[in-house]
Amino acid sequence: MELRQLEHFVAVAEELSFTRAARRLHVVQSGVSAAIRSLERELGCTLFERTSQQVRLTGAGAALLPDARATLNAAQAAQDAVRAAQDTVRGTVNVGAMASVEVVDLPALLGQLHARHPAIDVRLRLATAGSAGLAHALLGGDLDVAFLSLPERKPAGIDARELATVPLVLAVSAAHPLARRGKVALADLAGEPFVDFPPGYGNREVVDRAFAAAGVVRRVALEVPDIDMGAALVRHGLGIAFLPAFAVARTPGLHVLDVLDVLDVDETTLRWSMHLGTSSTRRPSSALRALLDLVDLHVIAM
């Protein structure tokens, strides 16, 4: 039994697709299939049920998966120990983040990591499905670390540390009729078109929960995965939005309203938090630990 076979097995088990596993491993699909067939012959059992519609683990495959992961983690730890003895940190770190969140100066962080440890390769993925997508990729092993928002309890399998908390404020254009009012209730906003992030993003979840708790139905007219674009759409009268306070402060032509019935722990505002997420089931590599040691140096005071 070879480590390469176990790596291919774990990839297929987590992706439930030979095609996606091959893409993740950067090999051709036939190579993944051959590795799985070879492993099945050595073990004398079938590890996956394959149909034209789906791939799923057999009972034997499900039994093998935890030990396969543990073996790969142990092999990585052995490599790390040797590299540490050579005083050179090597490896690859897969990093996930959202495109327009400024809680962490990510370019500066990755730049310092490269300056200190040039033998570390960084693969950066910007979220296309918000924090929910980043959490899924972290749990599946596609990411080693993610900068994401977890408004509710963190998913099982993820260790999350809060890096910063940012107030969300209700912004309207200076020409909007509501701009003449200093305070509103959520019920006053029921007929307004909203600009918001797509479902799956942490700030969208915070606002959705507030409206659901108040029993108010709102209409999201425009969904954009970019804070500055959202602020610009509001400025031009295309909707209203709950935006991070820092985005409103740098966007001219916006007016901020107090919302009477939106309360959280400090009883004044909605708040959105950014977390540093890692797997709670996989041992961090020396490359990942090197990155984690630098994160706090690049958290931006909001």
Residue, then its C-alpha position, 0 to 999 in steps of 0.5 A: m500500500e502506497l501513500r499515493q494510493l491513499e492520497h488518491f483514495v482520500a481525494v475521491a472519498e471527499e469529492l465523491s467524484f473521480t473527475r473532481a479528485a483528479r482536478r484536486l490532485h492535478v493528475v489525469q482521471s485515468g491515473v486516479s482510477a488506476a490507483i483506486r483499482s490497484l488499492e482495491r486489489e491489494l485490499g481484496c475489497t471494493l472501496f467505491e460503488r460507481t454508477s453513471q450518476q454517482v460515486r459513494l463509499t462502500g462500508a469497507g471504504a468508509a472504514l478505511l477513510p479515517d485511518a487513511r487520513a491519519t496515515l497521510n497526516a503522519a507522513q506529513a508530520a514526518q516530512d515536517a520533522v525532517r525539514a525542521a531539522q534542516d532548518t528549512v520550512r517547505g510545503t504548500v498552504n491552500v488559503g481561502a478568503m473573500a475578495s472584498v473583506e479588509v479585516v486582514d491585509l492578505p497581500a502583506l501577510l502572504g508577502q511576509l510569509h514568502a520573505r521568511h519562507p521562500a520554499i513555501d508555495v501558497r495557493l490562494r482561492l477567493a470565495t465564489a460561494g461566500s463563507a459557506g463555500l470556504a467552510h465546505a472546502l476547509l472541511g473537504g481538505d481543499l483548503d488548509v486555512a480560510f478567512l471566513s465569517l461564521p455568524e452561527r456556531k462553527p461547523a463540526g470539524i472546524d476550529a475558528r478564532e475571531l479576528a475582528t468584529v465590524p458593525l453593520v449599519l443601514a445605508v441609503s442614498a442621500a437622496h432617498p426619502l428615508a434619509r430625512r429620518g433619523k431612525v427606522a424600524l425593520a417593519d418600515l423597510a419591508g417594501e424597500p429593495f435591498v442590495d446584499f451579498p448572495p446567500g452563503y456570505g456571513n453578513r447576509e446571514v446576519v441580516d437575514r436572521a435579524f429580519a426573520a426574528a422580527g417577522v419582517v419579509r424583505r426583498v433583495a433586489l441586487e446581489v453582489p459579492d463585493i462590498d464597494m460595489g454594493a455601496a456604490l449601488v446604494r449611492h446611485g439609488l438602486g437599493i438600501a443595504f446593511l454595510p460594514a461601517f468602514a465601507v460607508a465611511r469611504t463612500p460619499g453620498l450615503h446616509v446612515l440610519d439608526v434601526l430601532d429593533v436591531l439588537d445584539v450583545d451590545e444592544t445597538t447594532l448588527r455586527w459581523s465577525m471575521h474568523l480564522g478557520t482551520s481543520s480540527t481533524r487534520r494536524p497543521s503542517s509546518a508550512l501552515r503553522a508558519l502562516l498562522d504565526l504571522v496572521d495577527l501581525h496583519v489584522i487591520a484595526m477597523 
